[in-house]
């Protein structure tokens, strides 16, 4: 438990940040899940739309500092690769 006013304030700030970060991470997970579902269905248009949405969500999370920029880049790269795989297999 915080003993000083500054420690109490830091605790309040940390709780606000944690709540915000959890919300952003949940959004990232949801976007990735939608993309994986679209890939599984094999719908190319839905896959591209979901990929674009996921990239935007992950990019925002990285810009806010919720995800490290390299981790976000790696995640986007792997998702793009997974989204391109069914299209390449169809050719």
Buried (B, 14 or more C-beta within 10 A) or exposed (E): EEEEEEEEEEEEEEEEEEEEBEEBEEBBEEBBEBBBEBBEEEBBEBBBBBBEBBBEBBBBBBEEEBBEEEEBBEBBEEBBEBBBEBEEEEE
